Amino acid sequence: MPKMPTVNAKLTIPLTNEHYDIYRLKKDLENKKDSLKLAIVSDSVLLTINHDEHVQIGDNLDTDPTVDSTDGLISNDLKLRDSTTTTFSLGVLGPASIDALANTNVIIPAFSFPQRSKTVTFAKFTGATILNGSTIKTTVTNNTQVGFDTLMIVIIGQNSARIDSFMSVVTSLGDTDTRVKTFTSTTVVTTPFTVRVYGHSTGSGSSVLVDTSRSVSIKMVVDITGSSITGRFPSQVITRADSFKTSSNSVIDSGYISSGKLTLNFTKTIPVNATVLFTSEDFDSAGQSLTRSIRVTNSTAPVILLLNKWRVVPKDAAIGNQYLDYDYTYTTDSISATGTPQTMANGQGIKVRATLDTMKFSRLRATLAQEQVDLDRSAQSIDIKHLDSVQIKRAFFEIITDHRISFPMSLDVTITGKRLPNITKTAHIVADIPPYSTGVSQQDTIRTTNYDEVADLLSILPDSIIVTGMVFVGDDITSGVVNREDFINAQINLRAPLVFKLFGDSASNLVKTDPSKIDISENQKQKLYDRLKSISIRGKIRNHFPVPISVQFFIDSSKTDPPTEIRFYDSTSAVKFTYPYAPLLINKGVTNAGGIVTSAEELEINYELNQSEYQRIFDSRIDSVKASIYRGLKVKLLNTGGFVQVSSDDFIDVKTDLEFEFFIDEDIND
């Protein structure tokens, strides 16, 4: 079979895509991520709107009130067991000639007897609508001195409804015959029953002292599951399970409740009183589930269960509206043998209306789904007429946040400028706030990006500023803990970032990216290496800063995922690749007479790695390489011998790719 011809192909993987403006460098400095030495000369705070906005997060995370009404109605689950026995004596069954033999020693001859009937009642059972699976068990016992080779039993309910009929054979004294009928469809049964018997006797077979009072007994036992029962019925046990549906998409793992209550209201529609046992395993106190026994009558008052110091531990962990489960069992009073018969039926029962009020937590472990916490509306009078002399077209609003909350958050703030009598303009700030991890509190600076919007607001020279908005906590993914005292501090400034000064310190002005993984598997690395024709670094560096910069690229393997910055950049690994060994130099941007950059200096990169360079990284047969591949970048702002002016428009762009050229053959998919 001919082989597939080889063809050349290219694979491009991003190496760097970094954009540094003065705001990113300033933010890195504030969070102590890099060593940039920056002196701000004219990033002036024109106005502080909120000196220290304290947004309480933990104390505002709660569950909304929720109501659940469970009917607890009877639904084909009434139970009753009752029995009755009737007898037919030999004197009743036999003809008059048999009755005349009483107290004599003779052989009782065979005889036939016509239908005899008796009416029977039950102690508890008056009537019922019985369901599939209900049974009537009939036991015939021969206590007479004769045998019966044919004994027909017919059981008739009121209104001539046939309950059961069968033939029994009891041939000697003490014989029994049992018949169980299972009802296969819904049947209405009403007492009293009529029991009819007829048949034929084989006689005694030998001489006996005739006792015509001896009888055939017929015992009937009913086991009923019904939709309706009338009578002096025993205690009924009805169990129901239900749940509260929370209004939030957050998923609670556990929470210590600082305040909250559960109110139970009962409505009884059955003719007897009952005892209700309410239980929820989703609420816990010292290992005990929330349990309360309540006596329910026609005048039972609402029952309030205080949840303070309880812990909520939902068993349901589904994303979306979470459920808090509960169940209750009510046990009805029985009716005594002398009591008045009553009727219980489907549609009757005990209705429970459970209201779970707002629960607040002292500590909550959960996966939060953008829980909304409103900022307190704040307004302050201002005087910014002096802004006429400021280049306000580049002004912006800035929010400086400080928190120790382990959930990602998003901020949505509206800043409204108002000038009497009724002139208003607004600006918006929408931004994400990273979660706190460890160490010092998480600090971030957020600013508006729409300069025109801010300029429009300032153009009316407002005499007051109103701040409204909200914080959304959580992202549907991150699980963490929030305590009642957790908060986020925010300071809002109006700033005009006009000109900065930068120290010319080559030992300090260094920016390093976090190492990022190049996602190539061991199998892919080997296939690429075996078919490589070349590997190149291609891209462009643009320097819009008023100082020269140097750039170096790093590729290294690491079995630590991910490696720390120090471990990566200071690595002495034999497979570490640095390009170039002497950093690339890119001249400063083109400046005007005032020292402000007007256009960027650009450098095209087109470097082809030699075999020894790419072999160290991509040849999986080298044991030390059997780890993940990471890339990094160092950018250094070089010494200028003094201060330089940096405008808010300055930037550094480093955009490069790794380009693989390789051939494709028929074995590449093996």
Secondary structure as GFF3:
##gff-version 3
##sequence-region A 1 670
A	DSSP	beta_strand	7	21	.	.	.	ID=ss1
A	DSSP	alpha_helix	22	30	.	.	.	ID=ss2
A	DSSP	beta_strand	38	39	.	.	.	ID=ss3
A	DSSP	beta_strand	43	56	.	.	.	ID=ss4
A	DSSP	three_ten_helix	58	60	.	.	.	ID=ss5
A	DSSP	beta_strand	62	63	.	.	.	ID=ss6
A	DSSP	beta_strand	66	70	.	.	.	ID=ss7
A	DSSP	beta_strand	78	89	.	.	.	ID=ss8
A	DSSP	alpha_helix	90	93	.	.	.	ID=ss9
A	DSSP	alpha_helix	96	99	.	.	.	ID=ss10
A	DSSP	beta_strand	105	107	.	.	.	ID=ss11
A	DSSP	beta_strand	111	120	.	.	.	ID=ss12
A	DSSP	beta_strand	125	130	.	.	.	ID=ss13
A	DSSP	beta_strand	135	142	.	.	.	ID=ss14
A	DSSP	beta_strand	147	156	.	.	.	ID=ss15
A	DSSP	three_ten_helix	158	160	.	.	.	ID=ss16
A	DSSP	beta_strand	162	170	.	.	.	ID=ss17
A	DSSP	beta_strand	176	182	.	.	.	ID=ss18
A	DSSP	beta_strand	187	190	.	.	.	ID=ss19
A	DSSP	beta_strand	193	203	.	.	.	ID=ss20
A	DSSP	beta_strand	207	209	.	.	.	ID=ss21
A	DSSP	beta_strand	215	231	.	.	.	ID=ss22
A	DSSP	beta_strand	237	245	.	.	.	ID=ss23
A	DSSP	beta_strand	251	259	.	.	.	ID=ss24
A	DSSP	beta_strand	261	268	.	.	.	ID=ss25
A	DSSP	beta_strand	274	285	.	.	.	ID=ss26
A	DSSP	beta_strand	288	296	.	.	.	ID=ss27
A	DSSP	beta_strand	303	306	.	.	.	ID=ss28
A	DSSP	beta_strand	311	312	.	.	.	ID=ss29
A	DSSP	beta_strand	323	332	.	.	.	ID=ss30
A	DSSP	beta_strand	342	345	.	.	.	ID=ss31
A	DSSP	beta_strand	350	356	.	.	.	ID=ss32
A	DSSP	beta_strand	359	367	.	.	.	ID=ss33
A	DSSP	beta_strand	371	374	.	.	.	ID=ss34
A	DSSP	beta_strand	378	381	.	.	.	ID=ss35
A	DSSP	three_ten_helix	385	389	.	.	.	ID=ss36
A	DSSP	three_ten_helix	392	394	.	.	.	ID=ss37
A	DSSP	beta_strand	396	403	.	.	.	ID=ss38
A	DSSP	beta_strand	409	419	.	.	.	ID=ss39
A	DSSP	beta_strand	423	433	.	.	.	ID=ss40
A	DSSP	beta_strand	442	447	.	.	.	ID=ss41
A	DSSP	alpha_helix	451	459	.	.	.	ID=ss42
A	DSSP	beta_strand	464	473	.	.	.	ID=ss43
A	DSSP	beta_strand	479	483	.	.	.	ID=ss44
A	DSSP	beta_strand	487	497	.	.	.	ID=ss45
A	DSSP	beta_strand	499	502	.	.	.	ID=ss46
A	DSSP	beta_strand	510	512	.	.	.	ID=ss47
A	DSSP	beta_strand	516	518	.	.	.	ID=ss48
A	DSSP	alpha_helix	522	531	.	.	.	ID=ss49
A	DSSP	beta_strand	532	543	.	.	.	ID=ss50
A	DSSP	beta_strand	549	558	.	.	.	ID=ss51
A	DSSP	alpha_helix	565	569	.	.	.	ID=ss52
A	DSSP	beta_strand	577	586	.	.	.	ID=ss53
A	DSSP	beta_strand	590	591	.	.	.	ID=ss54
A	DSSP	beta_strand	597	599	.	.	.	ID=ss55
A	DSSP	beta_strand	601	608	.	.	.	ID=ss56
A	DSSP	alpha_helix	611	618	.	.	.	ID=ss57
A	DSSP	three_ten_helix	623	625	.	.	.	ID=ss58
A	DSSP	beta_strand	628	637	.	.	.	ID=ss59
A	DSSP	beta_strand	644	647	.	.	.	ID=ss60
A	DSSP	beta_strand	651	664	.	.	.	ID=ss61
###
